[in-house]
Amino acid sequence: MRLDKFLKNSRVIKRRTVAKEAAESGRIKVNGKTAKPGLEISLNDIVEVTFGNNIVKFEVLQIIENPKKDEADKMFRIIQ
């Protein structure tokens, strides 16, 4: 699954276009490297998203194409 789609489906970022813009501006890292929006996410990847001064770091646990609202938080585990 693409990075921008994963961020939207997991509800880390509300809209896919916002996730795409964040990745294009270098605010998202996957496994320590700056990521592009089309990067394919796989299980156990470590994703780091910068929201202003806050950094959210999480591990990918599941990849679900069309998750329900209660399934979205099971897609990742926050680290830190």
PDB file of N, CA, C and O in Angstrom, chain B, residues numbered from 101:
ATOM      1  N   MET B 101       0.844  -1.173   0.000  1.00  0.00           N
ATOM      2  CA  MET B 101       0.000   0.000   0.000  1.00  0.00           C
ATOM      3  C   MET B 101       0.895   1.244   0.000  1.00  0.00           C
ATOM      4  O   MET B 101       1.941   1.275   0.649  1.00  0.00           O
ATOM      5  N   ARG B 102       0.469   2.242  -0.726  1.00  0.00           N
ATOM      6  CA  ARG B 102       1.214   3.498  -0.783  1.00  0.00           C
ATOM      7  C   ARG B 102       1.233   4.183   0.580  1.00  0.00           C
ATOM      8  O   ARG B 102       0.300   4.034   1.369  1.00  0.00           O
ATOM      9  N   LEU B 103       2.294   4.931   0.852  1.00  0.00           N
ATOM     10  CA  LEU B 103       2.445   5.639   2.124  1.00  0.00           C
ATOM     11  C   LEU B 103       1.287   6.604   2.370  1.00  0.00           C
ATOM     12  O   LEU B 103       0.697   6.595   3.450  1.00  0.00           O
ATOM     13  N   ASP B 104       0.955   7.436   1.384  1.00  0.00           N
ATOM     14  CA  ASP B 104      -0.113   8.419   1.596  1.00  0.00           C
ATOM     15  C   ASP B 104      -1.462   7.746   1.844  1.00  0.00           C
ATOM     16  O   ASP B 104      -2.256   8.238   2.646  1.00  0.00           O
ATOM     17  N   LYS B 105      -1.727   6.648   1.179  1.00  0.00           N
ATOM     18  CA  LYS B 105      -2.980   5.921   1.394  1.00  0.00           C
ATOM     19  C   LYS B 105      -3.001   5.259   2.774  1.00  0.00           C
ATOM     20  O   LYS B 105      -4.040   5.232   3.433  1.00  0.00           O
ATOM     21  N   PHE B 106      -1.852   4.723   3.212  1.00  0.00           N
ATOM     22  CA  PHE B 106      -1.783   4.118   4.542  1.00  0.00           C
ATOM     23  C   PHE B 106      -2.049   5.154   5.626  1.00  0.00           C
ATOM     24  O   PHE B 106      -2.790   4.883   6.571  1.00  0.00           O
ATOM     25  N   LEU B 107      -1.457   6.332   5.502  1.00  0.00           N
ATOM     26  CA  LEU B 107      -1.649   7.382   6.507  1.00  0.00           C
ATOM     27  C   LEU B 107      -3.111   7.811   6.575  1.00  0.00           C
ATOM     28  O   LEU B 107      -3.619   8.102   7.658  1.00  0.00           O
ATOM     29  N   LYS B 108      -3.788   7.854   5.440  1.00  0.00           N
ATOM     30  CA  LYS B 108      -5.210   8.196   5.415  1.00  0.00           C
ATOM     31  C   LYS B 108      -6.047   7.066   6.008  1.00  0.00           C
ATOM     32  O   LYS B 108      -6.896   7.316   6.865  1.00  0.00           O
ATOM     33  N   ASN B 109      -5.821   5.820   5.565  1.00  0.00           N
ATOM     34  CA  ASN B 109      -6.619   4.686   6.039  1.00  0.00           C
ATOM     35  C   ASN B 109      -6.446   4.434   7.534  1.00  0.00           C
ATOM     36  O   ASN B 109      -7.391   4.037   8.217  1.00  0.00           O
ATOM     37  N   SER B 110      -5.241   4.666   8.033  1.00  0.00           N
ATOM     38  CA  SER B 110      -4.997   4.445   9.465  1.00  0.00           C
ATOM     39  C   SER B 110      -5.439   5.647  10.301  1.00  0.00           C
ATOM     40  O   SER B 110      -5.396   5.604  11.530  1.00  0.00           O
ATOM     41  N   ARG B 111      -5.857   6.706   9.635  1.00  0.00           N
ATOM     42  CA  ARG B 111      -6.342   7.934  10.260  1.00  0.00           C
ATOM     43  C   ARG B 111      -5.261   8.678  11.057  1.00  0.00           C
ATOM     44  O   ARG B 111      -5.564   9.392  12.013  1.00  0.00           O
ATOM     45  N   VAL B 112      -4.004   8.503  10.652  1.00  0.00           N
ATOM     46  CA  VAL B 112      -2.922   9.304  11.223  1.00  0.00           C
ATOM     47  C   VAL B 112      -3.047  10.720  10.670  1.00  0.00           C
ATOM     48  O   VAL B 112      -2.880  11.698  11.398  1.00  0.00           O
ATOM     49  N   ILE B 113      -3.344  10.819   9.368  1.00  0.00           N
ATOM     50  CA  ILE B 113      -3.606  12.091   8.701  1.00  0.00           C
ATOM     51  C   ILE B 113      -4.984  11.959   8.053  1.00  0.00           C
ATOM     52  O   ILE B 113      -5.286  10.928   7.451  1.00  0.00           O
ATOM     53  N   LYS B 114      -5.815  12.985   8.168  1.00  0.00           N
ATOM     54  CA  LYS B 114      -7.221  12.864   7.756  1.00  0.00           C
ATOM     55  C   LYS B 114      -7.446  12.736   6.258  1.00  0.00           C
ATOM     56  O   LYS B 114      -8.326  11.988   5.832  1.00  0.00           O
ATOM     57  N   ARG B 115      -6.664  13.457   5.446  1.00  0.00           N
ATOM     58  CA  ARG B 115      -6.887  13.425   4.004  1.00  0.00           C
ATOM     59  C   ARG B 115      -5.635  12.968   3.272  1.00  0.00           C
ATOM     60  O   ARG B 115      -4.514  13.264   3.687  1.00  0.00           O
ATOM     61  N   ARG B 116      -5.840  12.244   2.178  1.00  0.00           N
ATOM     62  CA  ARG B 116      -4.722  11.710   1.409  1.00  0.00           C
ATOM     63  C   ARG B 116      -3.895  12.830   0.777  1.00  0.00           C
ATOM     64  O   ARG B 116      -2.673  12.712   0.686  1.00  0.00           O
ATOM     65  N   THR B 117      -4.535  13.905   0.342  1.00  0.00           N
ATOM     66  CA  THR B 117      -3.786  15.011  -0.259  1.00  0.00           C
ATOM     67  C   THR B 117      -2.866  15.669   0.765  1.00  0.00           C
ATOM     68  O   THR B 117      -1.759  16.088   0.428  1.00  0.00           O
ATOM     69  N   VAL B 118      -3.322  15.761   2.017  1.00  0.00           N
ATOM     70  CA  VAL B 118      -2.484  16.331   3.084  1.00  0.00           C
ATOM     71  C   VAL B 118      -1.302  15.408   3.357  1.00  0.00           C
ATOM     72  O   VAL B 118      -0.186  15.879   3.572  1.00  0.00           O
ATOM     73  N   ALA B 119      -1.540  14.091   3.350  1.00  0.00           N
ATOM     74  CA  ALA B 119      -0.467  13.120   3.547  1.00  0.00           C
ATOM     75  C   ALA B 119       0.547  13.212   2.410  1.00  0.00           C
ATOM     76  O   ALA B 119       1.753  13.121   2.639  1.00  0.00           O
ATOM     77  N   LYS B 120       0.057  13.392   1.187  1.00  0.00           N
ATOM     78  CA  LYS B 120       0.938  13.514   0.020  1.00  0.00           C
ATOM     79  C   LYS B 120       1.799  14.770   0.125  1.00  0.00           C
ATOM     80  O   LYS B 120       3.000  14.723  -0.141  1.00  0.00           O
ATOM     81  N   GLU B 121       1.195  15.885   0.507  1.00  0.00           N
ATOM     82  CA  GLU B 121       1.941  17.136   0.647  1.00  0.00           C
ATOM     83  C   GLU B 121       2.984  17.038   1.758  1.00  0.00           C
ATOM     84  O   GLU B 121       4.088  17.563   1.616  1.00  0.00           O
ATOM     85  N   ALA B 122       2.646  16.372   2.856  1.00  0.00           N
ATOM     86  CA  ALA B 122       3.598  16.200   3.963  1.00  0.00           C
ATOM     87  C   ALA B 122       4.799  15.377   3.518  1.00  0.00           C
ATOM     88  O   ALA B 122       5.936  15.690   3.869  1.00  0.00           O
ATOM     89  N   ALA B 123       4.547  14.328   2.747  1.00  0.00           N
ATOM     90  CA  ALA B 123       5.645  13.489   2.261  1.00  0.00           C
ATOM     91  C   ALA B 123       6.509  14.254   1.259  1.00  0.00           C
ATOM     92  O   ALA B 123       7.735  14.153   1.297  1.00  0.00           O
ATOM     93  N   GLU B 124       5.887  15.007   0.376  1.00  0.00           N
ATOM     94  CA  GLU B 124       6.640  15.771  -0.623  1.00  0.00           C
ATOM     95  C   GLU B 124       7.489  16.865   0.006  1.00  0.00           C
ATOM     96  O   GLU B 124       8.520  17.242  -0.550  1.00  0.00           O
ATOM     97  N   SER B 125       7.073  17.378   1.153  1.00  0.00           N
ATOM     98  CA  SER B 125       7.844  18.431   1.813  1.00  0.00           C
ATOM     99  C   SER B 125       8.891  17.866   2.772  1.00  0.00           C
ATOM    100  O   SER B 125       9.572  18.628   3.458  1.00  0.00           O
ATOM    101  N   GLY B 126       9.026  16.540   2.829  1.00  0.00           N
ATOM    102  CA  GLY B 126      10.085  15.919   3.628  1.00  0.00           C
ATOM    103  C   GLY B 126       9.763  15.762   5.103  1.00  0.00           C
ATOM    104  O   GLY B 126      10.676  15.593   5.911  1.00  0.00           O
ATOM    105  N   ARG B 127       8.487  15.812   5.478  1.00  0.00           N
ATOM    106  CA  ARG B 127       8.111  15.700   6.889  1.00  0.00           C
ATOM    107  C   ARG B 127       7.807  14.276   7.326  1.00  0.00           C
ATOM    108  O   ARG B 127       7.429  14.047   8.475  1.00  0.00           O
ATOM    109  N   ILE B 128       7.970  13.305   6.408  1.00  0.00           N
ATOM    110  CA  ILE B 128       7.690  11.906   6.742  1.00  0.00           C
ATOM    111  C   ILE B 128       8.930  11.066   6.430  1.00  0.00           C
ATOM    112  O   ILE B 128       9.512  11.159   5.349  1.00  0.00           O
ATOM    113  N   LYS B 129       9.315  10.243   7.409  1.00  0.00           N
ATOM    114  CA  LYS B 129      10.439   9.327   7.224  1.00  0.00           C
ATOM    115  C   LYS B 129       9.956   7.906   7.449  1.00  0.00           C
ATOM    116  O   LYS B 129       9.137   7.649   8.331  1.00  0.00           O
ATOM    117  N   VAL B 130      10.468   6.989   6.646  1.00  0.00           N
ATOM    118  CA  VAL B 130      10.179   5.570   6.810  1.00  0.00           C
ATOM    119  C   VAL B 130      11.506   4.861   6.992  1.00  0.00           C
ATOM    120  O   VAL B 130      12.380   4.935   6.128  1.00  0.00           O
ATOM    121  N   ASN B 131      11.657   4.178   8.108  1.00  0.00           N
ATOM    122  CA  ASN B 131      12.902   3.480   8.451  1.00  0.00           C
ATOM    123  C   ASN B 131      14.112   4.416   8.398  1.00  0.00           C
ATOM    124  O   ASN B 131      15.194   4.021   7.964  1.00  0.00           O
ATOM    125  N   GLY B 132      13.915   5.658   8.845  1.00  0.00           N
ATOM    126  CA  GLY B 132      15.005   6.618   8.937  1.00  0.00           C
ATOM    127  C   GLY B 132      15.321   7.377   7.670  1.00  0.00           C
ATOM    128  O   GLY B 132      16.214   8.224   7.682  1.00  0.00           O
ATOM    129  N   LYS B 133      14.624   7.109   6.571  1.00  0.00           N
ATOM    130  CA  LYS B 133      14.885   7.793   5.297  1.00  0.00           C
ATOM    131  C   LYS B 133      13.666   8.610   4.897  1.00  0.00           C
ATOM    132  O   LYS B 133      12.530   8.181   5.096  1.00  0.00           O
ATOM    133  N   THR B 134      13.907   9.793   4.332  1.00  0.00           N
ATOM    134  CA  THR B 134      12.810  10.631   3.857  1.00  0.00           C
ATOM    135  C   THR B 134      12.035   9.869   2.793  1.00  0.00           C
ATOM    136  O   THR B 134      12.623   9.288   1.881  1.00  0.00           O
ATOM    137  N   ALA B 135      10.713   9.876   2.915  1.00  0.00           N
ATOM    138  CA  ALA B 135       9.873   9.055   2.045  1.00  0.00           C
ATOM    139  C   ALA B 135       9.045   9.894   1.085  1.00  0.00           C
ATOM    140  O   ALA B 135       8.656  11.021   1.394  1.00  0.00           O
ATOM    141  N   LYS B 136       8.783   9.318  -0.092  1.00  0.00           N
ATOM    142  CA  LYS B 136       7.887   9.923  -1.067  1.00  0.00           C
ATOM    143  C   LYS B 136       6.492   9.335  -0.870  1.00  0.00           C
ATOM    144  O   LYS B 136       6.355   8.259  -0.288  1.00  0.00           O
ATOM    145  N   PRO B 137       5.454  10.027  -1.347  1.00  0.00           N
ATOM    146  CA  PRO B 137       4.090   9.553  -1.112  1.00  0.00           C
ATOM    147  C   PRO B 137       3.790   8.186  -1.723  1.00  0.00           C
ATOM    148  O   PRO B 137       2.924   7.472  -1.217  1.00  0.00           O
ATOM    149  N   GLY B 138       4.470   7.810  -2.781  1.00  0.00           N
ATOM    150  CA  GLY B 138       4.203   6.542  -3.459  1.00  0.00           C
ATOM    151  C   GLY B 138       4.986   5.364  -2.919  1.00  0.00           C
ATOM    152  O   GLY B 138       4.896   4.264  -3.464  1.00  0.00           O
ATOM    153  N   LEU B 139       5.753   5.570  -1.859  1.00  0.00           N
ATOM    154  CA  LEU B 139       6.544   4.485  -1.287  1.00  0.00           C
ATOM    155  C   LEU B 139       5.633   3.372  -0.791  1.00  0.00           C
ATOM    156  O   LEU B 139       4.636   3.639  -0.120  1.00  0.00           O
ATOM    157  N   GLU B 140       5.964   2.135  -1.114  1.00  0.00           N
ATOM    158  CA  GLU B 140       5.162   0.992  -0.666  1.00  0.00           C
ATOM    159  C   GLU B 140       5.505   0.668   0.783  1.00  0.00           C
ATOM    160  O   GLU B 140       6.655   0.378   1.114  1.00  0.00           O
ATOM    161  N   ILE B 141       4.501   0.722   1.631  1.00  0.00           N
ATOM    162  CA  ILE B 141       4.654   0.418   3.055  1.00  0.00           C
ATOM    163  C   ILE B 141       4.529  -1.090   3.247  1.00  0.00           C
ATOM    164  O   ILE B 141       3.695  -1.738   2.613  1.00  0.00           O
ATOM    165  N   SER B 142       5.359  -1.640   4.122  1.00  0.00           N
ATOM    166  CA  SER B 142       5.238  -3.059   4.449  1.00  0.00           C
ATOM    167  C   SER B 142       5.168  -3.218   5.966  1.00  0.00           C
ATOM    168  O   SER B 142       5.401  -2.264   6.708  1.00  0.00           O
ATOM    169  N   LEU B 143       4.851  -4.414   6.416  1.00  0.00           N
ATOM    170  CA  LEU B 143       4.734  -4.681   7.848  1.00  0.00           C
ATOM    171  C   LEU B 143       6.048  -4.409   8.555  1.00  0.00           C
ATOM    172  O   LEU B 143       7.118  -4.615   7.981  1.00  0.00           O
ATOM    173  N   ASN B 144       5.979  -3.953   9.786  1.00  0.00           N
ATOM    174  CA  ASN B 144       7.115  -3.665  10.661  1.00  0.00           C
ATOM    175  C   ASN B 144       7.939  -2.456  10.231  1.00  0.00           C
ATOM    176  O   ASN B 144       9.010  -2.229  10.794  1.00  0.00           O
ATOM    177  N   ASP B 145       7.484  -1.674   9.257  1.00  0.00           N
ATOM    178  CA  ASP B 145       8.171  -0.430   8.924  1.00  0.00           C
ATOM    179  C   ASP B 145       7.976   0.558  10.068  1.00  0.00           C
ATOM    180  O   ASP B 145       6.932   0.567  10.721  1.00  0.00           O
ATOM    181  N   ILE B 146       8.989   1.391  10.307  1.00  0.00           N
ATOM    182  CA  ILE B 146       8.911   2.444  11.314  1.00  0.00           C
ATOM    183  C   ILE B 146       8.698   3.767  10.572  1.00  0.00           C
ATOM    184  O   ILE B 146       9.530   4.181   9.764  1.00  0.00           O
ATOM    185  N   VAL B 147       7.579   4.416  10.860  1.00  0.00           N
ATOM    186  CA  VAL B 147       7.209   5.661  10.180  1.00  0.00           C
ATOM    187  C   VAL B 147       7.278   6.794  11.192  1.00  0.00           C
ATOM    188  O   VAL B 147       6.815   6.660  12.325  1.00  0.00           O
ATOM    189  N   GLU B 148       7.863   7.915  10.767  1.00  0.00           N
ATOM    190  CA  GLU B 148       8.023   9.087  11.620  1.00  0.00           C
ATOM    191  C   GLU B 148       7.390  10.278  10.902  1.00  0.00           C
ATOM    192  O   GLU B 148       7.829  10.648   9.812  1.00  0.00           O
ATOM    193  N   VAL B 149       6.369  10.876  11.501  1.00  0.00           N
ATOM    194  CA  VAL B 149       5.663  12.008  10.895  1.00  0.00           C
ATOM    195  C   VAL B 149       5.869  13.235  11.771  1.00  0.00           C
ATOM    196  O   VAL B 149       5.672  13.177  12.985  1.00  0.00           O
ATOM    197  N   THR B 150       6.267  14.348  11.155  1.00  0.00           N
ATOM    198  CA  THR B 150       6.480  15.593  11.884  1.00  0.00           C
ATOM    199  C   THR B 150       5.266  16.498  11.708  1.00  0.00           C
ATOM    200  O   THR B 150       4.917  16.879  10.591  1.00  0.00           O
ATOM    201  N   PHE B 151       4.624  16.837  12.833  1.00  0.00           N
ATOM    202  CA  PHE B 151       3.503  17.780  12.862  1.00  0.00           C
ATOM    203  C   PHE B 151       3.985  19.016  13.606  1.00  0.00           C
ATOM    204  O   PHE B 151       3.919  19.053  14.835  1.00  0.00           O
ATOM    205  N   GLY B 152       4.463  20.016  12.901  1.00  0.00           N
ATOM    206  CA  GLY B 152       4.987  21.217  13.560  1.00  0.00           C
ATOM    207  C   GLY B 152       6.185  20.863  14.419  1.00  0.00           C
ATOM    208  O   GLY B 152       7.216  20.437  13.897  1.00  0.00           O
ATOM    209  N   ASN B 153       6.065  21.034  15.743  1.00  0.00           N
ATOM    210  CA  ASN B 153       7.151  20.691  16.663  1.00  0.00           C
ATOM    211  C   ASN B 153       7.039  19.271  17.197  1.00  0.00           C
ATOM    212  O   ASN B 153       7.966  18.775  17.837  1.00  0.00           O
ATOM    213  N   ASN B 154       5.914  18.614  16.941  1.00  0.00           N
ATOM    214  CA  ASN B 154       5.695  17.262  17.443  1.00  0.00           C
ATOM    215  C   ASN B 154       6.103  16.215  16.414  1.00  0.00           C
ATOM    216  O   ASN B 154       5.894  16.394  15.214  1.00  0.00           O
ATOM    217  N   ILE B 155       6.680  15.131  16.893  1.00  0.00           N
ATOM    218  CA  ILE B 155       7.040  14.011  16.030  1.00  0.00           C
ATOM    219  C   ILE B 155       6.294  12.780  16.524  1.00  0.00           C
ATOM    220  O   ILE B 155       6.386  12.413  17.695  1.00  0.00           O
ATOM    221  N   VAL B 156       5.555  12.149  15.621  1.00  0.00           N
ATOM    222  CA  VAL B 156       4.833  10.924  15.937  1.00  0.00           C
ATOM    223  C   VAL B 156       5.564   9.781  15.246  1.00  0.00           C
ATOM    224  O   VAL B 156       5.750   9.789  14.029  1.00  0.00           O
ATOM    225  N   LYS B 157       5.976   8.798  16.044  1.00  0.00           N
ATOM    226  CA  LYS B 157       6.717   7.663  15.512  1.00  0.00           C
ATOM    227  C   LYS B 157       5.910   6.405  15.791  1.00  0.00           C
ATOM    228  O   LYS B 157       5.489   6.169  16.924  1.00  0.00           O
ATOM    229  N   PHE B 158       5.690   5.588  14.748  1.00  0.00           N
ATOM    230  CA  PHE B 158       4.890   4.380  14.932  1.00  0.00           C
ATOM    231  C   PHE B 158       5.381   3.247  14.049  1.00  0.00           C
ATOM    232  O   PHE B 158       6.092   3.460  13.067  1.00  0.00           O
ATOM    233  N   GLU B 159       4.981   2.031  14.424  1.00  0.00           N
ATOM    234  CA  GLU B 159       5.326   0.823  13.688  1.00  0.00           C
ATOM    235  C   GLU B 159       4.075   0.314  12.975  1.00  0.00           C
ATOM    236  O   GLU B 159       2.986   0.312  13.547  1.00  0.00           O
ATOM    237  N   VAL B 160       4.236  -0.115  11.729  1.00  0.00           N
ATOM    238  CA  VAL B 160       3.123  -0.650  10.955  1.00  0.00           C
ATOM    239  C   VAL B 160       2.872  -2.090  11.389  1.00  0.00           C
ATOM    240  O   VAL B 160       3.766  -2.930  11.296  1.00  0.00           O
ATOM    241  N   LEU B 161       1.656  -2.381  11.864  1.00  0.00           N
ATOM    242  CA  LEU B 161       1.295  -3.723  12.323  1.00  0.00           C
ATOM    243  C   LEU B 161       0.444  -4.474  11.317  1.00  0.00           C
ATOM    244  O   LEU B 161       0.602  -5.685  11.158  1.00  0.00           O
ATOM    245  N   GLN B 162      -0.454  -3.778  10.636  1.00  0.00           N
ATOM    246  CA  GLN B 162      -1.346  -4.389   9.660  1.00  0.00           C
ATOM    247  C   GLN B 162      -1.535  -3.443   8.493  1.00  0.00           C
ATOM    248  O   GLN B 162      -1.412  -2.226   8.630  1.00  0.00           O
ATOM    249  N   ILE B 163      -1.839  -4.027   7.335  1.00  0.00           N
ATOM    250  CA  ILE B 163      -2.194  -3.222   6.176  1.00  0.00           C
ATOM    251  C   ILE B 163      -3.589  -3.672   5.751  1.00  0.00           C
ATOM    252  O   ILE B 163      -3.774  -4.787   5.264  1.00  0.00           O
ATOM    253  N   ILE B 164      -4.566  -2.787   5.941  1.00  0.00           N
ATOM    254  CA  ILE B 164      -5.960  -3.084   5.620  1.00  0.00           C
ATOM    255  C   ILE B 164      -6.408  -2.093   4.545  1.00  0.00           C
ATOM    256  O   ILE B 164      -6.303  -0.880   4.731  1.00  0.00           O
ATOM    257  N   GLU B 165      -6.911  -2.616   3.412  1.00  0.00           N
ATOM    258  CA  GLU B 165      -7.295  -1.748   2.295  1.00  0.00           C
ATOM    259  C   GLU B 165      -8.430  -0.786   2.652  1.00  0.00           C
ATOM    260  O   GLU B 165      -8.316   0.412   2.395  1.00  0.00           O
ATOM    261  N   ASN B 166      -9.505  -1.280   3.231  1.00  0.00           N
ATOM    262  CA  ASN B 166     -10.662  -0.443   3.568  1.00  0.00           C
ATOM    263  C   ASN B 166     -11.066  -0.692   5.014  1.00  0.00           C
ATOM    264  O   ASN B 166     -12.048  -1.389   5.273  1.00  0.00           O
ATOM    265  N   PRO B 167     -10.314  -0.124   5.962  1.00  0.00           N
ATOM    266  CA  PRO B 167     -10.612  -0.411   7.373  1.00  0.00           C
ATOM    267  C   PRO B 167     -11.843   0.342   7.871  1.00  0.00           C
ATOM    268  O   PRO B 167     -12.145   1.445   7.415  1.00  0.00           O
ATOM    269  N   LYS B 168     -12.534  -0.271   8.802  1.00  0.00           N
ATOM    270  CA  LYS B 168     -13.609   0.415   9.496  1.00  0.00           C
ATOM    271  C   LYS B 168     -12.970   1.321  10.551  1.00  0.00           C
ATOM    272  O   LYS B 168     -11.781   1.196  10.846  1.00  0.00           O
ATOM    273  N   LYS B 169     -13.744   2.210  11.103  1.00  0.00           N
ATOM    274  CA  LYS B 169     -13.213   3.181  12.060  1.00  0.00           C
ATOM    275  C   LYS B 169     -12.521   2.504  13.247  1.00  0.00           C
ATOM    276  O   LYS B 169     -11.464   2.958  13.685  1.00  0.00           O
ATOM    277  N   ASP B 170     -13.104   1.426  13.769  1.00  0.00           N
ATOM    278  CA  ASP B 170     -12.515   0.754  14.922  1.00  0.00           C
ATOM    279  C   ASP B 170     -11.316  -0.118  14.562  1.00  0.00           C
ATOM    280  O   ASP B 170     -10.567  -0.523  15.451  1.00  0.00           O
ATOM    281  N   GLU B 171     -11.117  -0.415  13.275  1.00  0.00           N
ATOM    282  CA  GLU B 171      -9.958  -1.205  12.835  1.00  0.00           C
ATOM    283  C   GLU B 171      -8.736  -0.331  12.567  1.00  0.00           C
ATOM    284  O   GLU B 171      -7.610  -0.827  12.560  1.00  0.00           O
ATOM    285  N   ALA B 172      -8.950   0.963  12.347  1.00  0.00           N
ATOM    286  CA  ALA B 172      -7.868   1.856  11.931  1.00  0.00           C
ATOM    287  C   ALA B 172      -6.744   1.932  12.963  1.00  0.00           C
ATOM    288  O   ALA B 172      -5.570   1.962  12.594  1.00  0.00           O
ATOM    289  N   ASP B 173      -7.088   1.964  14.243  1.00  0.00           N
ATOM    290  CA  ASP B 173      -6.046   2.080  15.264  1.00  0.00           C
ATOM    291  C   ASP B 173      -5.269   0.782  15.464  1.00  0.00           C
ATOM    292  O   ASP B 173      -4.242   0.785  16.142  1.00  0.00           O
ATOM    293  N   LYS B 174      -5.728  -0.314  14.897  1.00  0.00           N
ATOM    294  CA  LYS B 174      -5.010  -1.585  14.977  1.00  0.00           C
ATOM    295  C   LYS B 174      -3.962  -1.726  13.882  1.00  0.00           C
ATOM    296  O   LYS B 174      -3.202  -2.694  13.861  1.00  0.00           O
ATOM    297  N   MET B 175      -3.925  -0.754  12.971  1.00  0.00           N
ATOM    298  CA  MET B 175      -2.974  -0.811  11.859  1.00  0.00           C
ATOM    299  C   MET B 175      -1.568  -0.388  12.276  1.00  0.00           C
ATOM    300  O   MET B 175      -0.603  -0.691  11.574  1.00  0.00           O
ATOM    301  N   PHE B 176      -1.437   0.304  13.403  1.00  0.00           N
ATOM    302  CA  PHE B 176      -0.124   0.788  13.823  1.00  0.00           C
ATOM    303  C   PHE B 176      -0.029   0.802  15.348  1.00  0.00           C
ATOM    304  O   PHE B 176      -1.033   0.742  16.057  1.00  0.00           O
ATOM    305  N   ARG B 177       1.234   0.885  15.833  1.00  0.00           N
ATOM    306  CA  ARG B 177       1.498   0.981  17.266  1.00  0.00           C
ATOM    307  C   ARG B 177       2.446   2.146  17.472  1.00  0.00           C
ATOM    308  O   ARG B 177       3.522   2.183  16.875  1.00  0.00           O
ATOM    309  N   ILE B 178       2.061   3.094  18.305  1.00  0.00           N
ATOM    310  CA  ILE B 178       2.888   4.281  18.548  1.00  0.00           C
ATOM    311  C   ILE B 178       4.103   3.911  19.390  1.00  0.00           C
ATOM    312  O   ILE B 178       3.996   3.183  20.377  1.00  0.00           O
ATOM    313  N   ILE B 179       5.249   4.420  18.986  1.00  0.00           N
ATOM    314  CA  ILE B 179       6.517   4.223  19.708  1.00  0.00           C
ATOM    315  C   ILE B 179       6.861   5.558  20.346  1.00  0.00           C
ATOM    316  O   ILE B 179       6.589   6.604  19.757  1.00  0.00           O
ATOM    317  N   GLN B 180       7.448   5.549  21.527  1.00  0.00           N
ATOM    318  CA  GLN B 180       7.861   6.728  22.304  1.00  0.00           C
ATOM    319  C   GLN B 180       6.852   7.109  23.309  1.00  0.00           C
ATOM    320  O   GLN B 180       7.047   8.078  24.043  1.00  0.00           O
TER     321      GLN B 180
END
